[in-house]
Amino acid sequence: MHKKISTVLALALLPLSTQLFAANPNHTEITYNTRNATAAPIVLTQPSPAQRDSGLALSTFTIPPQNTLDTYATYNLGFLSMSRSKPSVVTETFTYASGTKACTFSTTISVKKTWGVFSPSYEATRTASAVSTGTQLATCQARVSAQMGSLPFNYTVNLTIK
């Protein structure tokens, strides 16, 4: 039976508290639903910068077999002060492993700003990918499963390792 761990870990890319980011249109939240569909625990072996800088132990990110861990990270994309010429981009890449199976997951959000007659408009593009990187082939899946169409462009990525 599939169980869900409802632990939500707050990660911050910047050294500011995530409470400061609440309801701020400059700050995008990415939720990661990471599912372990293997018969053994999976461990975060290569954290993203947000995970490395969070002060949390890597063991916090261990996911038991047939379980899902929901985590999120908040990023300051600076929408209100960004220029038209350069999009705001955040890419997170991290690896989970179980024995000799490993999956490297990546997600990117890119936001472009254009100016209309009276006010700016924003266009967000999100991607998610997964690749088997262990010595034994794993089935790795990543997809953007939910997204906001307007500021702050929060979104959810479903990740699975089998």
Rosetta constraint file for C-alpha pairs under 8 A:
AtomPair CA 1 CA 66 HARMONIC 7.43 0.50
AtomPair CA 2 CA 66 HARMONIC 5.48 0.50
AtomPair CA 2 CA 67 HARMONIC 6.02 0.50
AtomPair CA 3 CA 66 HARMONIC 6.62 0.50
AtomPair CA 3 CA 67 HARMONIC 5.02 0.50
AtomPair CA 3 CA 68 HARMONIC 6.89 0.50
AtomPair CA 4 CA 67 HARMONIC 5.33 0.50
AtomPair CA 4 CA 68 HARMONIC 4.91 0.50
AtomPair CA 4 CA 69 HARMONIC 6.80 0.50
AtomPair CA 5 CA 67 HARMONIC 6.54 0.50
AtomPair CA 5 CA 68 HARMONIC 5.65 0.50
AtomPair CA 5 CA 69 HARMONIC 5.31 0.50
AtomPair CA 5 CA 70 HARMONIC 7.14 0.50
AtomPair CA 6 CA 69 HARMONIC 6.68 0.50
AtomPair CA 6 CA 70 HARMONIC 6.35 0.50
AtomPair CA 7 CA 69 HARMONIC 6.68 0.50
AtomPair CA 7 CA 70 HARMONIC 6.30 0.50
AtomPair CA 7 CA 71 HARMONIC 7.34 0.50
AtomPair CA 8 CA 69 HARMONIC 7.67 0.50
AtomPair CA 8 CA 70 HARMONIC 5.50 0.50
AtomPair CA 8 CA 71 HARMONIC 4.87 0.50
AtomPair CA 8 CA 72 HARMONIC 6.92 0.50
AtomPair CA 9 CA 70 HARMONIC 7.58 0.50
AtomPair CA 9 CA 71 HARMONIC 5.03 0.50
AtomPair CA 9 CA 72 HARMONIC 6.31 0.50
AtomPair CA 10 CA 18 HARMONIC 6.95 0.50
AtomPair CA 10 CA 71 HARMONIC 6.87 0.50
AtomPair CA 10 CA 72 HARMONIC 5.84 0.50
AtomPair CA 10 CA 73 HARMONIC 6.08 0.50
AtomPair CA 10 CA 74 HARMONIC 7.96 0.50
AtomPair CA 11 CA 18 HARMONIC 7.37 0.50
AtomPair CA 11 CA 50 HARMONIC 6.04 0.50
AtomPair CA 11 CA 51 HARMONIC 6.44 0.50
AtomPair CA 11 CA 54 HARMONIC 5.58 0.50
AtomPair CA 11 CA 71 HARMONIC 7.97 0.50
AtomPair CA 11 CA 72 HARMONIC 6.29 0.50
AtomPair CA 11 CA 73 HARMONIC 4.55 0.50
AtomPair CA 11 CA 74 HARMONIC 6.61 0.50
AtomPair CA 12 CA 16 HARMONIC 6.93 0.50
AtomPair CA 12 CA 17 HARMONIC 6.95 0.50
AtomPair CA 12 CA 18 HARMONIC 6.11 0.50
AtomPair CA 12 CA 50 HARMONIC 5.81 0.50
AtomPair CA 12 CA 53 HARMONIC 7.69 0.50
AtomPair CA 12 CA 54 HARMONIC 6.30 0.50
AtomPair CA 12 CA 73 HARMONIC 5.61 0.50
AtomPair CA 12 CA 74 HARMONIC 5.44 0.50
AtomPair CA 12 CA 75 HARMONIC 6.87 0.50
AtomPair CA 13 CA 49 HARMONIC 7.01 0.50
AtomPair CA 13 CA 50 HARMONIC 4.59 0.50
AtomPair CA 13 CA 53 HARMONIC 7.20 0.50
AtomPair CA 13 CA 54 HARMONIC 7.74 0.50
AtomPair CA 13 CA 73 HARMONIC 7.10 0.50
AtomPair CA 13 CA 74 HARMONIC 6.54 0.50
AtomPair CA 13 CA 75 HARMONIC 5.78 0.50
AtomPair CA 13 CA 76 HARMONIC 7.87 0.50
AtomPair CA 14 CA 50 HARMONIC 7.92 0.50
AtomPair CA 14 CA 75 HARMONIC 7.32 0.50
AtomPair CA 14 CA 76 HARMONIC 7.61 0.50
AtomPair CA 15 CA 53 HARMONIC 7.97 0.50
AtomPair CA 16 CA 20 HARMONIC 7.05 0.50
AtomPair CA 17 CA 21 HARMONIC 7.38 0.50
AtomPair CA 18 CA 22 HARMONIC 6.83 0.50
AtomPair CA 18 CA 74 HARMONIC 6.88 0.50
AtomPair CA 21 CA 27 HARMONIC 6.04 0.50
AtomPair CA 21 CA 74 HARMONIC 7.29 0.50
AtomPair CA 22 CA 27 HARMONIC 7.99 0.50
AtomPair CA 24 CA 152 HARMONIC 7.58 0.50
AtomPair CA 25 CA 79 HARMONIC 7.39 0.50
AtomPair CA 25 CA 80 HARMONIC 7.95 0.50
AtomPair CA 25 CA 151 HARMONIC 5.72 0.50
AtomPair CA 25 CA 152 HARMONIC 4.78 0.50
AtomPair CA 26 CA 76 HARMONIC 5.78 0.50
AtomPair CA 26 CA 77 HARMONIC 5.69 0.50
AtomPair CA 26 CA 78 HARMONIC 4.85 0.50
AtomPair CA 26 CA 79 HARMONIC 5.13 0.50
AtomPair CA 26 CA 80 HARMONIC 6.47 0.50
AtomPair CA 26 CA 151 HARMONIC 7.70 0.50
AtomPair CA 26 CA 152 HARMONIC 6.22 0.50
AtomPair CA 27 CA 74 HARMONIC 6.33 0.50
AtomPair CA 27 CA 75 HARMONIC 5.31 0.50
AtomPair CA 27 CA 76 HARMONIC 4.44 0.50
AtomPair CA 27 CA 77 HARMONIC 5.88 0.50
AtomPair CA 27 CA 78 HARMONIC 7.13 0.50
AtomPair CA 27 CA 152 HARMONIC 6.07 0.50
AtomPair CA 28 CA 74 HARMONIC 5.61 0.50
AtomPair CA 28 CA 75 HARMONIC 5.25 0.50
AtomPair CA 28 CA 76 HARMONIC 6.51 0.50
AtomPair CA 28 CA 77 HARMONIC 6.83 0.50
AtomPair CA 28 CA 152 HARMONIC 5.19 0.50
AtomPair CA 28 CA 153 HARMONIC 5.91 0.50
AtomPair CA 28 CA 154 HARMONIC 5.08 0.50
AtomPair CA 29 CA 72 HARMONIC 6.67 0.50
AtomPair CA 29 CA 73 HARMONIC 5.70 0.50
AtomPair CA 29 CA 74 HARMONIC 4.37 0.50
AtomPair CA 29 CA 75 HARMONIC 6.37 0.50
AtomPair CA 29 CA 152 HARMONIC 7.89 0.50
AtomPair CA 29 CA 153 HARMONIC 7.72 0.50
AtomPair CA 29 CA 154 HARMONIC 4.79 0.50
AtomPair CA 29 CA 155 HARMONIC 6.64 0.50
AtomPair CA 30 CA 72 HARMONIC 5.49 0.50
AtomPair CA 30 CA 73 HARMONIC 5.52 0.50
AtomPair CA 30 CA 74 HARMONIC 6.44 0.50
AtomPair CA 30 CA 154 HARMONIC 5.79 0.50
AtomPair CA 30 CA 155 HARMONIC 5.16 0.50
AtomPair CA 30 CA 156 HARMONIC 5.67 0.50
AtomPair CA 30 CA 157 HARMONIC 7.37 0.50
AtomPair CA 31 CA 70 HARMONIC 6.98 0.50
AtomPair CA 31 CA 71 HARMONIC 5.81 0.50
AtomPair CA 31 CA 72 HARMONIC 4.22 0.50
AtomPair CA 31 CA 73 HARMONIC 6.69 0.50
AtomPair CA 31 CA 155 HARMONIC 6.33 0.50
AtomPair CA 31 CA 156 HARMONIC 4.56 0.50
AtomPair CA 31 CA 157 HARMONIC 6.20 0.50
AtomPair CA 32 CA 69 HARMONIC 7.88 0.50
AtomPair CA 32 CA 70 HARMONIC 5.61 0.50
AtomPair CA 32 CA 71 HARMONIC 5.20 0.50
AtomPair CA 32 CA 72 HARMONIC 5.76 0.50
AtomPair CA 32 CA 156 HARMONIC 5.96 0.50
AtomPair CA 32 CA 157 HARMONIC 5.09 0.50
AtomPair CA 32 CA 158 HARMONIC 6.15 0.50
AtomPair CA 32 CA 159 HARMONIC 7.12 0.50
AtomPair CA 33 CA 68 HARMONIC 6.50 0.50
AtomPair CA 33 CA 69 HARMONIC 5.88 0.50
AtomPair CA 33 CA 70 HARMONIC 4.57 0.50
AtomPair CA 33 CA 71 HARMONIC 6.69 0.50
AtomPair CA 33 CA 156 HARMONIC 7.38 0.50
AtomPair CA 33 CA 157 HARMONIC 6.21 0.50
AtomPair CA 33 CA 158 HARMONIC 4.83 0.50
AtomPair CA 33 CA 159 HARMONIC 5.98 0.50
AtomPair CA 34 CA 68 HARMONIC 5.38 0.50
AtomPair CA 34 CA 69 HARMONIC 5.27 0.50
AtomPair CA 34 CA 70 HARMONIC 6.33 0.50
AtomPair CA 34 CA 158 HARMONIC 6.12 0.50
AtomPair CA 34 CA 159 HARMONIC 4.62 0.50
AtomPair CA 34 CA 160 HARMONIC 5.85 0.50
AtomPair CA 35 CA 63 HARMONIC 7.91 0.50
AtomPair CA 35 CA 66 HARMONIC 7.20 0.50
AtomPair CA 35 CA 67 HARMONIC 5.88 0.50
AtomPair CA 35 CA 68 HARMONIC 4.19 0.50
AtomPair CA 35 CA 69 HARMONIC 6.54 0.50
AtomPair CA 35 CA 158 HARMONIC 7.69 0.50
AtomPair CA 35 CA 159 HARMONIC 5.99 0.50
AtomPair CA 35 CA 160 HARMONIC 4.66 0.50
AtomPair CA 35 CA 161 HARMONIC 6.50 0.50
AtomPair CA 36 CA 41 HARMONIC 7.39 0.50
AtomPair CA 36 CA 42 HARMONIC 6.64 0.50
AtomPair CA 36 CA 63 HARMONIC 6.47 0.50
AtomPair CA 36 CA 64 HARMONIC 6.99 0.50
AtomPair CA 36 CA 65 HARMONIC 5.68 0.50
AtomPair CA 36 CA 66 HARMONIC 5.30 0.50
AtomPair CA 36 CA 67 HARMONIC 5.49 0.50
AtomPair CA 36 CA 68 HARMONIC 6.11 0.50
AtomPair CA 36 CA 160 HARMONIC 6.08 0.50
AtomPair CA 36 CA 161 HARMONIC 5.46 0.50
AtomPair CA 36 CA 162 HARMONIC 6.75 0.50
AtomPair CA 37 CA 65 HARMONIC 6.35 0.50
AtomPair CA 37 CA 66 HARMONIC 4.85 0.50
AtomPair CA 37 CA 67 HARMONIC 7.16 0.50
AtomPair CA 37 CA 160 HARMONIC 6.82 0.50
AtomPair CA 37 CA 161 HARMONIC 5.83 0.50
AtomPair CA 37 CA 162 HARMONIC 4.79 0.50
AtomPair CA 38 CA 42 HARMONIC 7.97 0.50
AtomPair CA 38 CA 65 HARMONIC 5.61 0.50
AtomPair CA 38 CA 66 HARMONIC 6.34 0.50
AtomPair CA 38 CA 98 HARMONIC 7.84 0.50
AtomPair CA 38 CA 161 HARMONIC 6.89 0.50
AtomPair CA 38 CA 162 HARMONIC 5.01 0.50
AtomPair CA 39 CA 65 HARMONIC 5.17 0.50
AtomPair CA 39 CA 66 HARMONIC 7.00 0.50
AtomPair CA 40 CA 64 HARMONIC 6.74 0.50
AtomPair CA 40 CA 65 HARMONIC 4.97 0.50
AtomPair CA 40 CA 98 HARMONIC 6.40 0.50
AtomPair CA 41 CA 62 HARMONIC 6.65 0.50
AtomPair CA 41 CA 63 HARMONIC 5.51 0.50
AtomPair CA 41 CA 64 HARMONIC 4.34 0.50
AtomPair CA 41 CA 65 HARMONIC 4.98 0.50
AtomPair CA 41 CA 98 HARMONIC 6.15 0.50
AtomPair CA 42 CA 62 HARMONIC 5.69 0.50
AtomPair CA 42 CA 63 HARMONIC 5.31 0.50
AtomPair CA 42 CA 64 HARMONIC 6.61 0.50
AtomPair CA 42 CA 65 HARMONIC 7.37 0.50
AtomPair CA 42 CA 96 HARMONIC 6.09 0.50
AtomPair CA 42 CA 97 HARMONIC 5.19 0.50
AtomPair CA 42 CA 98 HARMONIC 4.55 0.50
AtomPair CA 43 CA 58 HARMONIC 7.75 0.50
AtomPair CA 43 CA 59 HARMONIC 7.18 0.50
AtomPair CA 43 CA 61 HARMONIC 6.42 0.50
AtomPair CA 43 CA 62 HARMONIC 4.52 0.50
AtomPair CA 43 CA 63 HARMONIC 6.56 0.50
AtomPair CA 43 CA 96 HARMONIC 5.37 0.50
AtomPair CA 43 CA 97 HARMONIC 5.39 0.50
AtomPair CA 43 CA 98 HARMONIC 6.49 0.50
AtomPair CA 44 CA 58 HARMONIC 6.34 0.50
AtomPair CA 44 CA 59 HARMONIC 7.68 0.50
AtomPair CA 44 CA 61 HARMONIC 5.89 0.50
AtomPair CA 44 CA 62 HARMONIC 6.41 0.50
AtomPair CA 44 CA 94 HARMONIC 7.58 0.50
AtomPair CA 44 CA 95 HARMONIC 5.92 0.50
AtomPair CA 44 CA 96 HARMONIC 4.44 0.50
AtomPair CA 44 CA 97 HARMONIC 6.54 0.50
AtomPair CA 45 CA 58 HARMONIC 7.81 0.50
AtomPair CA 45 CA 94 HARMONIC 7.85 0.50
AtomPair CA 45 CA 95 HARMONIC 5.69 0.50
AtomPair CA 45 CA 96 HARMONIC 5.62 0.50
AtomPair CA 45 CA 97 HARMONIC 6.42 0.50
AtomPair CA 46 CA 94 HARMONIC 5.32 0.50
AtomPair CA 46 CA 95 HARMONIC 4.89 0.50
AtomPair CA 46 CA 96 HARMONIC 7.08 0.50
AtomPair CA 47 CA 51 HARMONIC 5.43 0.50
AtomPair CA 47 CA 52 HARMONIC 5.82 0.50
AtomPair CA 47 CA 58 HARMONIC 7.99 0.50
AtomPair CA 47 CA 93 HARMONIC 7.53 0.50
AtomPair CA 47 CA 94 HARMONIC 4.89 0.50
AtomPair CA 47 CA 95 HARMONIC 6.54 0.50
AtomPair CA 48 CA 52 HARMONIC 6.14 0.50
AtomPair CA 48 CA 92 HARMONIC 5.85 0.50
AtomPair CA 48 CA 93 HARMONIC 5.49 0.50
AtomPair CA 48 CA 94 HARMONIC 5.00 0.50
AtomPair CA 49 CA 53 HARMONIC 5.99 0.50
AtomPair CA 49 CA 92 HARMONIC 7.52 0.50
AtomPair CA 50 CA 54 HARMONIC 5.96 0.50
AtomPair CA 50 CA 73 HARMONIC 7.09 0.50
AtomPair CA 51 CA 55 HARMONIC 7.73 0.50
AtomPair CA 51 CA 56 HARMONIC 7.33 0.50
AtomPair CA 52 CA 56 HARMONIC 7.76 0.50
AtomPair CA 56 CA 60 HARMONIC 6.74 0.50
AtomPair CA 57 CA 61 HARMONIC 7.74 0.50
AtomPair CA 58 CA 62 HARMONIC 7.32 0.50
AtomPair CA 61 CA 69 HARMONIC 7.84 0.50
AtomPair CA 63 CA 67 HARMONIC 6.41 0.50
AtomPair CA 63 CA 68 HARMONIC 6.83 0.50
AtomPair CA 63 CA 69 HARMONIC 6.43 0.50
AtomPair CA 75 CA 90 HARMONIC 7.80 0.50
AtomPair CA 77 CA 88 HARMONIC 5.84 0.50
AtomPair CA 77 CA 89 HARMONIC 7.38 0.50
AtomPair CA 77 CA 90 HARMONIC 7.80 0.50
AtomPair CA 78 CA 82 HARMONIC 5.90 0.50
AtomPair CA 78 CA 88 HARMONIC 7.56 0.50
AtomPair CA 79 CA 88 HARMONIC 7.65 0.50
AtomPair CA 79 CA 113 HARMONIC 7.93 0.50
AtomPair CA 82 CA 86 HARMONIC 7.55 0.50
AtomPair CA 82 CA 87 HARMONIC 7.56 0.50
AtomPair CA 82 CA 88 HARMONIC 7.31 0.50
AtomPair CA 82 CA 113 HARMONIC 7.32 0.50
AtomPair CA 83 CA 87 HARMONIC 7.53 0.50
AtomPair CA 83 CA 113 HARMONIC 6.88 0.50
AtomPair CA 84 CA 112 HARMONIC 6.93 0.50
AtomPair CA 84 CA 113 HARMONIC 5.10 0.50
AtomPair CA 84 CA 114 HARMONIC 5.75 0.50
AtomPair CA 84 CA 115 HARMONIC 7.70 0.50
AtomPair CA 86 CA 112 HARMONIC 7.19 0.50
AtomPair CA 87 CA 110 HARMONIC 6.29 0.50
AtomPair CA 87 CA 111 HARMONIC 5.33 0.50
AtomPair CA 87 CA 112 HARMONIC 4.54 0.50
AtomPair CA 87 CA 113 HARMONIC 6.90 0.50
AtomPair CA 88 CA 110 HARMONIC 5.62 0.50
AtomPair CA 88 CA 111 HARMONIC 5.20 0.50
AtomPair CA 88 CA 112 HARMONIC 6.71 0.50
AtomPair CA 89 CA 108 HARMONIC 7.04 0.50
AtomPair CA 89 CA 109 HARMONIC 5.65 0.50
AtomPair CA 89 CA 110 HARMONIC 4.35 0.50
AtomPair CA 89 CA 111 HARMONIC 6.48 0.50
AtomPair CA 90 CA 108 HARMONIC 5.57 0.50
AtomPair CA 90 CA 109 HARMONIC 5.49 0.50
AtomPair CA 90 CA 110 HARMONIC 6.69 0.50
AtomPair CA 91 CA 106 HARMONIC 7.00 0.50
AtomPair CA 91 CA 107 HARMONIC 5.65 0.50
AtomPair CA 91 CA 108 HARMONIC 4.26 0.50
AtomPair CA 91 CA 109 HARMONIC 6.66 0.50
AtomPair CA 92 CA 106 HARMONIC 5.53 0.50
AtomPair CA 92 CA 107 HARMONIC 5.47 0.50
AtomPair CA 92 CA 108 HARMONIC 6.52 0.50
AtomPair CA 93 CA 104 HARMONIC 6.94 0.50
AtomPair CA 93 CA 105 HARMONIC 5.59 0.50
AtomPair CA 93 CA 106 HARMONIC 4.25 0.50
AtomPair CA 93 CA 107 HARMONIC 6.69 0.50
AtomPair CA 94 CA 104 HARMONIC 5.63 0.50
AtomPair CA 94 CA 105 HARMONIC 5.50 0.50
AtomPair CA 94 CA 106 HARMONIC 6.62 0.50
AtomPair CA 95 CA 102 HARMONIC 6.78 0.50
AtomPair CA 95 CA 103 HARMONIC 5.54 0.50
AtomPair CA 95 CA 104 HARMONIC 4.20 0.50
AtomPair CA 95 CA 105 HARMONIC 6.09 0.50
AtomPair CA 96 CA 102 HARMONIC 5.67 0.50
AtomPair CA 96 CA 103 HARMONIC 5.52 0.50
AtomPair CA 96 CA 104 HARMONIC 6.57 0.50
AtomPair CA 97 CA 101 HARMONIC 5.60 0.50
AtomPair CA 97 CA 102 HARMONIC 4.02 0.50
AtomPair CA 97 CA 103 HARMONIC 6.36 0.50
AtomPair CA 97 CA 134 HARMONIC 7.55 0.50
AtomPair CA 98 CA 102 HARMONIC 6.25 0.50
AtomPair CA 100 CA 134 HARMONIC 5.47 0.50
AtomPair CA 100 CA 135 HARMONIC 5.48 0.50
AtomPair CA 100 CA 136 HARMONIC 5.39 0.50
AtomPair CA 101 CA 132 HARMONIC 7.45 0.50
AtomPair CA 101 CA 133 HARMONIC 7.36 0.50
AtomPair CA 101 CA 134 HARMONIC 4.64 0.50
AtomPair CA 101 CA 135 HARMONIC 6.40 0.50
AtomPair CA 101 CA 136 HARMONIC 5.08 0.50
AtomPair CA 101 CA 137 HARMONIC 6.18 0.50
AtomPair CA 101 CA 138 HARMONIC 5.47 0.50
AtomPair CA 102 CA 132 HARMONIC 5.78 0.50
AtomPair CA 102 CA 133 HARMONIC 5.23 0.50
AtomPair CA 102 CA 134 HARMONIC 4.35 0.50
AtomPair CA 102 CA 135 HARMONIC 7.83 0.50
AtomPair CA 102 CA 136 HARMONIC 7.82 0.50
AtomPair CA 102 CA 137 HARMONIC 7.90 0.50
AtomPair CA 102 CA 138 HARMONIC 6.53 0.50
AtomPair CA 102 CA 161 HARMONIC 7.88 0.50
AtomPair CA 103 CA 130 HARMONIC 6.48 0.50
AtomPair CA 103 CA 131 HARMONIC 5.58 0.50
AtomPair CA 103 CA 132 HARMONIC 4.56 0.50
AtomPair CA 103 CA 133 HARMONIC 5.51 0.50
AtomPair CA 103 CA 134 HARMONIC 6.99 0.50
AtomPair CA 103 CA 138 HARMONIC 6.97 0.50
AtomPair CA 103 CA 139 HARMONIC 7.93 0.50
AtomPair CA 103 CA 140 HARMONIC 5.81 0.50
AtomPair CA 103 CA 161 HARMONIC 6.58 0.50
AtomPair CA 104 CA 130 HARMONIC 5.64 0.50
AtomPair CA 104 CA 131 HARMONIC 5.46 0.50
AtomPair CA 104 CA 132 HARMONIC 6.45 0.50
AtomPair CA 104 CA 133 HARMONIC 6.36 0.50
AtomPair CA 105 CA 128 HARMONIC 7.49 0.50
AtomPair CA 105 CA 129 HARMONIC 5.83 0.50
AtomPair CA 105 CA 130 HARMONIC 4.48 0.50
AtomPair CA 105 CA 131 HARMONIC 6.74 0.50
AtomPair CA 105 CA 142 HARMONIC 7.03 0.50
AtomPair CA 105 CA 159 HARMONIC 7.52 0.50
AtomPair CA 106 CA 128 HARMONIC 5.66 0.50
AtomPair CA 106 CA 129 HARMONIC 5.28 0.50
AtomPair CA 106 CA 130 HARMONIC 6.37 0.50
AtomPair CA 107 CA 126 HARMONIC 7.30 0.50
AtomPair CA 107 CA 127 HARMONIC 5.48 0.50
AtomPair CA 107 CA 128 HARMONIC 4.26 0.50
AtomPair CA 107 CA 129 HARMONIC 6.41 0.50
AtomPair CA 107 CA 157 HARMONIC 7.84 0.50
AtomPair CA 108 CA 126 HARMONIC 5.60 0.50
AtomPair CA 108 CA 127 HARMONIC 5.30 0.50
AtomPair CA 108 CA 128 HARMONIC 6.61 0.50
AtomPair CA 109 CA 124 HARMONIC 6.79 0.50
AtomPair CA 109 CA 125 HARMONIC 5.65 0.50
AtomPair CA 109 CA 126 HARMONIC 4.46 0.50
AtomPair CA 109 CA 127 HARMONIC 6.68 0.50
AtomPair CA 110 CA 124 HARMONIC 5.64 0.50
AtomPair CA 110 CA 125 HARMONIC 5.23 0.50
AtomPair CA 110 CA 126 HARMONIC 6.52 0.50
AtomPair CA 111 CA 122 HARMONIC 6.56 0.50
AtomPair CA 111 CA 123 HARMONIC 5.51 0.50
AtomPair CA 111 CA 124 HARMONIC 4.34 0.50
AtomPair CA 111 CA 125 HARMONIC 6.42 0.50
AtomPair CA 112 CA 122 HARMONIC 5.62 0.50
AtomPair CA 112 CA 123 HARMONIC 5.27 0.50
AtomPair CA 112 CA 124 HARMONIC 6.54 0.50
AtomPair CA 113 CA 120 HARMONIC 6.58 0.50
AtomPair CA 113 CA 121 HARMONIC 5.80 0.50
AtomPair CA 113 CA 122 HARMONIC 4.61 0.50
AtomPair CA 113 CA 123 HARMONIC 6.60 0.50
AtomPair CA 114 CA 120 HARMONIC 5.58 0.50
AtomPair CA 114 CA 121 HARMONIC 5.34 0.50
AtomPair CA 114 CA 122 HARMONIC 6.29 0.50
AtomPair CA 115 CA 119 HARMONIC 5.99 0.50
AtomPair CA 115 CA 120 HARMONIC 4.22 0.50
AtomPair CA 115 CA 121 HARMONIC 6.03 0.50
AtomPair CA 116 CA 120 HARMONIC 5.61 0.50
AtomPair CA 116 CA 121 HARMONIC 6.79 0.50
AtomPair CA 122 CA 150 HARMONIC 7.63 0.50
AtomPair CA 122 CA 151 HARMONIC 7.89 0.50
AtomPair CA 124 CA 149 HARMONIC 7.81 0.50
AtomPair CA 124 CA 153 HARMONIC 7.03 0.50
AtomPair CA 126 CA 144 HARMONIC 7.38 0.50
AtomPair CA 127 CA 143 HARMONIC 7.52 0.50
AtomPair CA 127 CA 144 HARMONIC 6.75 0.50
AtomPair CA 128 CA 142 HARMONIC 5.54 0.50
AtomPair CA 128 CA 143 HARMONIC 5.33 0.50
AtomPair CA 128 CA 144 HARMONIC 6.15 0.50
AtomPair CA 128 CA 157 HARMONIC 7.08 0.50
AtomPair CA 129 CA 141 HARMONIC 7.10 0.50
AtomPair CA 129 CA 142 HARMONIC 5.13 0.50
AtomPair CA 129 CA 143 HARMONIC 6.91 0.50
AtomPair CA 130 CA 140 HARMONIC 5.47 0.50
AtomPair CA 130 CA 141 HARMONIC 5.45 0.50
AtomPair CA 130 CA 142 HARMONIC 5.46 0.50
AtomPair CA 130 CA 159 HARMONIC 7.95 0.50
AtomPair CA 131 CA 140 HARMONIC 5.83 0.50
AtomPair CA 131 CA 141 HARMONIC 7.71 0.50
AtomPair CA 132 CA 137 HARMONIC 6.11 0.50
AtomPair CA 132 CA 138 HARMONIC 5.44 0.50
AtomPair CA 132 CA 139 HARMONIC 6.70 0.50
AtomPair CA 132 CA 140 HARMONIC 6.00 0.50
AtomPair CA 133 CA 137 HARMONIC 7.62 0.50
AtomPair CA 134 CA 138 HARMONIC 7.41 0.50
AtomPair CA 138 CA 161 HARMONIC 6.77 0.50
AtomPair CA 138 CA 162 HARMONIC 5.79 0.50
AtomPair CA 139 CA 160 HARMONIC 7.86 0.50
AtomPair CA 139 CA 161 HARMONIC 5.80 0.50
AtomPair CA 139 CA 162 HARMONIC 4.92 0.50
AtomPair CA 140 CA 159 HARMONIC 7.56 0.50
AtomPair CA 140 CA 160 HARMONIC 5.74 0.50
AtomPair CA 140 CA 161 HARMONIC 4.78 0.50
AtomPair CA 140 CA 162 HARMONIC 6.49 0.50
AtomPair CA 141 CA 158 HARMONIC 7.85 0.50
AtomPair CA 141 CA 159 HARMONIC 5.62 0.50
AtomPair CA 141 CA 160 HARMONIC 5.06 0.50
AtomPair CA 141 CA 161 HARMONIC 6.63 0.50
AtomPair CA 142 CA 157 HARMONIC 6.75 0.50
AtomPair CA 142 CA 158 HARMONIC 5.63 0.50
AtomPair CA 142 CA 159 HARMONIC 4.55 0.50
AtomPair CA 142 CA 160 HARMONIC 6.58 0.50
AtomPair CA 143 CA 157 HARMONIC 5.57 0.50
AtomPair CA 143 CA 158 HARMONIC 5.45 0.50
AtomPair CA 143 CA 159 HARMONIC 6.84 0.50
AtomPair CA 144 CA 155 HARMONIC 7.24 0.50
AtomPair CA 144 CA 156 HARMONIC 5.84 0.50
AtomPair CA 144 CA 157 HARMONIC 4.45 0.50
AtomPair CA 144 CA 158 HARMONIC 6.37 0.50
AtomPair CA 145 CA 155 HARMONIC 7.63 0.50
AtomPair CA 145 CA 156 HARMONIC 5.62 0.50
AtomPair CA 145 CA 157 HARMONIC 5.65 0.50
AtomPair CA 145 CA 158 HARMONIC 6.29 0.50
AtomPair CA 146 CA 155 HARMONIC 5.46 0.50
AtomPair CA 146 CA 156 HARMONIC 5.12 0.50
AtomPair CA 146 CA 157 HARMONIC 7.37 0.50
AtomPair CA 147 CA 153 HARMONIC 6.63 0.50
AtomPair CA 147 CA 154 HARMONIC 5.92 0.50
AtomPair CA 147 CA 155 HARMONIC 4.13 0.50
AtomPair CA 147 CA 156 HARMONIC 6.40 0.50
AtomPair CA 148 CA 152 HARMONIC 7.47 0.50
AtomPair CA 148 CA 153 HARMONIC 4.81 0.50
AtomPair CA 148 CA 154 HARMONIC 5.50 0.50
AtomPair CA 148 CA 155 HARMONIC 6.25 0.50
AtomPair CA 149 CA 153 HARMONIC 6.09 0.50
